[in-house]
Amino acid sequence: MISGIALDFGQTLVDSSAGFRKAEKKAQQDIGRDVAVTSYDGFLRMYREVRSNFHRARNFSRSSMWREVYGLFGHDVAMDTVRKMELEYWETVKRWTKPFGETNRVLAELADRYKLAVISNTQGQLDQAGHRIAEFPELEQCFETIVIAGESGIPPKPDPLPFYVCLENLQLGADEVIFVGDDWSIDIEGAMNVGIQAVWLKHKSVKRNWPEAKTTVPVIEKLDELLDLDRVLVGASAVRS
């Protein structure tokens, strides 16, 4: 029997896509100006390659990534400069982050039936910036535990530790909890690797190139579908049996 539901934060409970686009564009333009690029298209290709390498290594520190980009163009930028850029970056993301239309209502209903939790990666956010969930107290109050992976000695997802910490805080076993997230490798595979039933949220309002994955994991397009959890999980139960 499912007694708990853990959820990712970004692009699961809230839509931050516009904020990330704006923050990334500003950072790219600022760095491109500082290094006086002769070909902006060439600069963007290099920037995106560095960003992809950092993401593959699960290193979400924008300041470290930007210092590497500056270095590739022969610029030794001060740490204070990139830290200031990163604070501005996260302020932009926060400013343009908003809950999905159904989030508040669905969480309120689920909280009456299940123990709720959040497991979210910091994504390299600086301590001064704080995690974005603090901007939404109406969401915070719905959760019995919030695990911010990537700080306080807890490695980021898909490492198993944040999932185990969540289970311990909820005092539930892996077979009593489902995990809902949008990222295949970080959320879905991370949960499955510790024996938690995963549900893949590919939100219908998010414009995104979803990865191809041959999977029997249940897929939902809106959080509302969690209100009929038995129906969502029936496919996964059939496969297990």
ZAMI-105809 format. One record per atom (N, C-alpha, C): residue in one letter; x, y, z. Coordinates in steps of 0.001 Angstrom, whole numbers, plus 500000, padded with zeros to 6 digits. Layout:
AXYZ ...
This chain:
M500843498794500000 M500000500000500000 M500876501253500000 I500533502203499165 I501272503462499100 I500780504400500206 S501728504818501056 S501400505725502156 S502064507087502014 G503033507191501092 G503748508452500929 G504028508774499473 I504070510054499172 I504411510532497828 I505509511569497974 A506640511308497332 A507733512283497281 A507774512869495876 L508100514128495797 L508095514817494509 L509349515656494332 D509786515763493092 D510789516744492725 D510139518129492813 F510959519185492717 F510406520540492787 F510315521196491409 G511468521546490824 G511475522254489548 G510930521441488402 Q510021522015487657 Q509349521400486511 Q508481520214486916 T508265520039488215 T507328519042488719 T506205519739489474 L506579520586490422 L505583521380491149 L505476522794490593 V506585523294490064 V506607524662489543 V507221524677488152 D506871525692487392 D507428525894486053 D508454527021486129 S509723526661485925 S510804527649485958 S511436527855484592 S510826527297483559 S511472527296482246 S511747528707481733 A510799529620481895 A511010530987481421 A512141531659482182 G512204531426483488 G513256532008484311 G514634531523483922 F514752530222483678 F516049529678483272 F516466530229481912 R515521530339480993 R515864530886479672 R516382532311479786 K515686533129480566 K516095534521480717 K517438534634481438 A517618533843482500 A518857533904483273 A520048533424482440 E519838532351481671 E520914531835480819 E521282532847479741 K520289533449479127 K520561534418478060 K521363535599478594 K520990536087479780 K521713537225480378 K523161536841480664 A523398535643481227 A524760535205481537 A525586535065480261 Q524987534477479249 Q525703534308477978 Q526088535654477373 Q525157536593477388 Q525434537912476811 Q526519538637477599 D526467538550478937 D527461539230479763 D528861538660479539 I528964537335479507 I530274536716479312 I530787536995477902 G529900536872476915 G530297537163475539 G530826538567475375 R530186539516476064 R530651540922476016 R532012541050476693 D532172540410477850 D533415540543478612 D534622539971477866 V534412538878477156 V535541538241476458 V535681538746475028 A534792539670474652 A534857540309473326 A534911539274472204 V533890538412472159 V533874537358471147 V533713537967469753 T534377537346468789 T534260537796467398 T533130537066466680 S532809535871467154 S531694535101466601 S530808534640467746 Y529630535269467875 Y528752534923468992 Y528215533496468843 D527956533064467617 D527488531699467401 D528540530691467858 G529799530954467538 G530872530075467977 G531004530069469484 F530856531241470093 F530893531347471545 F529783530522472181 L528562530620471637 L527443529872472200 L527659528365472104 R528231527913471006 R528504526479470882 R529474526009471968 M530504526809472205 M531475526451473236 M530843526516474625 Y530058527558474870 Y529381527723476152 Y528484526516476436 R527691526120475451 R526762525014475638 R527480523684475818 E528629523541475171 E529416522318475348 E529939522224476777 V530448523338477298 V530923523356478683 V529773523059479641 R528631523683479408 R527465523454480265 R527040521989480241 S527034521383479067 S526662519967478957 S527640519083479721 N528925519400479630 N529933518616480354 N529734518712481858 F529422519905482342 F529174520086483775 F527939519307484203 H526881519363483421 H525655518667483779 H525861517157483804 R526610516650482829 R526876515209482807 R527658514774484050 A528490515667484556 A529273515372485760 A528493515684487039 R527213516057486908 R526364516427488040 R526948517605488820 N527627518485488128 N528163519697488734 N527313520858488248 F526473521395489143 F525521522426488743 F525941523825489199 S527214523979489569 S527720525283489994 S527886526193488786 R527039527206488701 R527159528142487580 R528479528907487640 S528885529308488844 S530109530104488953 S531321529316488463 S531400528022488805 S532523527197488323 S532467527029486813 M531261526820486296 M531106526649484853 M531513527924484119 W531064529072484620 W531377530328483950 W532867530634483998 R533530530311485109 R534970530535485196 R535711529712484138 E535204528502483890 E535835527683482852 E535623528308481474 V534417528836481228 V534159529488479938 V535075530693479772 Y535157531533480813 Y536068532683480744 Y537489532218480445 G537918531143481133 G539279530654480960 G539568530202479542 L538581529612478880 L538774529159477509 L539041530323476559 F538626531521476978 F538864532714476158 F539998533565476732 G540783532952477642 G541972533632478160 G541691534692479199 H540531534621479871 H540178535610480882 H540179534962482264 D540908535565483198 D540947535088484581 D539985535938485402 V538742535497485453 V537707536285486126 V537744536035487623 A537466537075488400 A537471536963489857 A536272536152490339 M536475535379491408 M535382534583491964 M534235535470492426 D534554536631492998 D533488537534493443 D532590537943492278 T533172538092491093 T532392538498489925 T531396537420489533 V531857536177489453 V530942535114489031 V529940534758490125 R530319534940491372 R529357534700492456 R528231535739492414 K528574536983492105 K527543538010491951 K526637537686490774 M527249537220489666 M526451536810488505 M525497535678488874 E525981534743489692 E525145533592490040 E523971533991490932 L524221534921491858 L523117535410492687 L522050536079491822 E522482536888490857 E521528537528489946 E520795536483489101 Y521522535458488696 Y520933534359487916 Y519771533732488679 W520019533371489955 W518962532700490720 W517823533645491089 E518113534908491244 E517028535861491483 E516108535935490274 T516685535880489074 T515872535874487853 T515019534611487788 V515630533457488077 V514873532202488060 V513719532261489056 K514004532731490269 K512948532835491291 K511814533732490814 R512188534869490233 R511191535872489837 R510231535315488787 W510712534417487949 W509901533883486862 W509396532457487130 T509546531997488354 T509047530663488717 T507629530779489257 K506761529886488787 K505383529889489285 K504879528443489358 P504045528149490344 P503489526794490424 P502633526492489196 F502619525233488804 F501673524832487771 F500259525106488277 G499343525316487358 G498001525747487732 G497304524850488736 E497604523555488689 E496916522607489565 E497673522290490850 T498904522800490997 T499789522334492074 T499191522504493463 N498767523713493815 N498266523965495165 N497068523078495497 R496143522993494579 R494931522202494819 R495245520718494981 V496089520199494097 V496413518776494150 V497178518432495426 L498149519262495805 L498903518990497032 L497996519010498259 A497073519949498298 A496158520027499441 A495332518755499565 E494872518222498434 E494087516990498465 E494945515783498810 L496144515721498241 L497026514580498519 L497461514561499977 A497676515744500562 A498148515820501943 A497143515237502932 D495884515153502555 D494870514556503413 D494919513028503370 R495635512464502371 R495619511011502169 R496987510363502271 Y498060511163502103 Y499405510600502077 Y500368511498502857 K501490510891503280 K502616511684503751 K503333512231502513 L503548513535502482 L504165514159501316 L505585514625501635 A506450514566500609 A507838514988500761 A508322515604499458 V509381516389499551 V510088516922498391 V511530516443498459 I512050515988497324 I513484515718497177 I513943516538495980 S514701517591496246 S515092518513495175 S516593518754495208 N517217518783494045 N518623519162493949 N518775520671494072 T519901521089494637 T520156522526494763 T520422523163493400 Q520926522371492452 Q521331522876491132 Q522435523923491249 G523236523816492320 G524368524726492472 G524001526071493060 Q522805526230493573 Q522411527515494131 Q523299527894495312 L523692529156495363 L524511529634496465 L523681529724497733 D524370529613498872 D523663529667500161 D522843530942500284 Q523404532061499779 Q522698533334499909 Q521411533357499090 A521398532570498018 A520206532560497162 A519097531725497785 G519473530646498484 G518466529782499092 G517728528968498045 H517100527886498494 H516343527066497556 H515025527753497213 R514584527571495995 R513401528284495496 R512118527923496231 I512074526765496856 I510829526366497517 I510479527320498660 A511487527996499222 A511227528943500305 A510367530115499846 E510319530331498526 E509497531414497984 E508016531053497943 F507702529802498265 F506322529327498152 F505878528655499453 P505652529453500506 P505269528877501815 P503987528069501746 E503102528411500811 E501852527654500686 E502128526239500189 L503250526038499481 L503654524697499073 L504411524004500199 E505323524729500829 E506141524147501903 E505300523493502984 Q504200524124503339 Q503412523630504459 Q502743522294504178 C502726521863502927 C502094520595502576 C502995519392502846 F504281519631503104 F505239518528503157 F505702518226504569 E505796516923504853 E506298516497506147 E507813516577506214 T508468516443505077 T509915516576505031 T510334517122503675 I511386517937503682 I511943518500502453 I513438518198502461 V513884517432501490 V515296517051501390 V515916517847500242 I516866518720500579 I517572519486499562 I518901518778499303 A518955518040498211 A520140517261497875 A521185518159497228 G522438517989497665 G523509518831497170 G524010519794498228 E523458519693499443 E523940520504500555 E523850519679501831 S524479520179502896 S524469519514504208 S524974518072504130 G525930517840503247 G526517516515503157 G525706515500502380 I524589515923501805 I523747515022501019 I524048515244499537 P524550514240498833 P524865514425497409 P523593514584496585 P523699515182495412 P522507515387494575 P521982514083493983 K520694514084493678 K520131512986492895 K520900512894491577 P521101511707491043 P520455510425491347 P521141509591492417 D522093510152493169 D522681509393494267 D521566508852495157 P521700507632495684 P520626507054496496 P520407507736497840 L521421508428498371 L521303508952499730 L520107509877499941 P519844510876499076 P518683511731499347 P517361510965499390 F517259509896498602 F516043509083498649 F515949508330499976 Y517079507796500436 Y517080507084501718 Y516781508034502877 V517335509253502818 V517056510242503868 V515565510553503909 C514968510698502750 C513532510979502679 C512724509844503294 L513053508606502941 L512329507454503496 L512462507408505017 E513676507677505494 E513885507667506943 E513056508753507624 N513033509945507030 N512265511047507619 N510769510759507621 L510284510078506586 L508865509733506506 L508530508504507337 Q509576507761507727 Q509413506494508450 Q508566505508507630 L508946505417506350 L508265504515505424 L509303503713504657 G508904502544504162 G509769501744503330 G509664502142501879 A510636501687501082 A510661502033499659 A509406501565498942 D508828500451499393 D507633499916498728 D506358500633499155 E506482501601500063 E505312502350500528 E505257503763499951 V506216504083499094 V506353505455498591 V506466505439497073 I505917506448496425 I506207506692495018 I506969508006494909 F507746508141493837 F508457509384493597 F508061509931492238 V507707511204492203 V507247511861490984 V508272512901490570 G508762512802489340 G509738513769488859 G509705513895487355 D510403514899486837 D510368515175485401 D511625514730484672 D512726514536485399 D513995514218484753 D514236512711484783 W514423512130483591 W514546510676483508 W515748510142484286 S516929510672484024 S518129510096484629 S518292510482486095 I517902511699486444 I518084512167487816 I516966511681488734 D515722511846488298 D514573511521489141 D514131510068489015 I513819509673487802 I513197508365487597 I514183507231487866 E515333507279487221 E516325506227487463 E516835506272488905 G516986507480489453 G517427507592490843 G516477506905491800 A515175507121491626 A514179506485492498 A514151504977492301 M514166504544491043 M514088503107490771 M515295502357491322 N516446503012491351 N517658502355491834 N517621502049493331 V516711502690494060 V516578502370495488 V515268501638495772 G514609501169494719 G513406500363494889 G512124501133495079 I512152502443494765 I510945503263494877 I510236503282493529 Q508919503076493550 Q508140503181492321 Q508149504630491825 A508606504823490602 A508686506168490039 A507493506441489132 V507101507692489062 V506087508170488131 V506701509350487381 W506726509247486069 W507382510252485230 W506372511316484825 L506589512544485289 L505729513668484915 L506310514375483701 K505603514272482580 K505973515001481368 K504866516039481161 H504972517137481910 H503860518077482016 H503482518645480649 K502200518616480369 K501695519015479050 K501967520481478728 S502192521316479749 S502413522738479491 S503884523075479277 V504761522071479419 V506201522311479279 V506651521943477869 K507253522894477169 K507798522635475843 K509222522116476013 R509408520851475679 R510683520207475990 R510878518986475109 N512114518710474747 N512422517483474027 N512666516375475046 W511630515600475309 W511736514546476312 W512619513423475776 P513473512843476626 P514342511767476160 P513538510521475822 E514057509755474861 E513442508477474535 E513842507466475601 A512874506769476157 A513176505780477183 A512176504639477076 K512691503431476868 K511831502256476850 K511566501865478291 T510360502107478741 T510087501932480158 T508640501542480403 T508426500847481502 T507064500547481973 T506661501496483097 V507511502508483370 V507187503488484409 V505944504265484000 P505000504435484919 P503811505233484589 P504185506655484193 V503510507192483199 V503741508553482727 V502456509352482912 I502574510536483496 I501424511419483640 I501749512760482996 E500708513506482631 E500890514799481976 E500454515971482842 K499788515682483962 K499403516724484912 K499363516098486302 L499595516928487316 L499588516432488684 L498222515914489112 D497166516404488477 D495811515946488821 D495692514432488783 E496440513800487902 E496331512348487728 E496728511594488990 L497520512232489863 L497916511572491109 L496745511397492060 L495673512129491853 L494496511997492722 L493807510658492521 D494075510005491402 D493593508641491153 D494819507742491031 L495532507606492149 L496828506939492129 L496722505465491739 D495655504808492137 D495495503398491779 D495489503222490269 R494817504121489571 R494763504021488111 R496135504276487508 V496877505257488058 V498211505574487557 V499140504370487698 L499024503648488802 L499965502568489102 L499540501213488556 V498373501110487979 V497881499804487570 V498801499163486535 G499367499947485623 G500275499385484635 G501527498832485267 A502087499593486219 A503304499136486885 A503022497878487703 S501852497794488344 S501505496624489139 S501383495396488249 A500815495585487062 A500657494463486144 A502011493908485715 V502970494836485494 V504299494394485086 V504988493642486206 R504864494134487463 R505511493460488590 R504932492070488821 S503630491905488595 S502995490611488851 S503314489624487732 
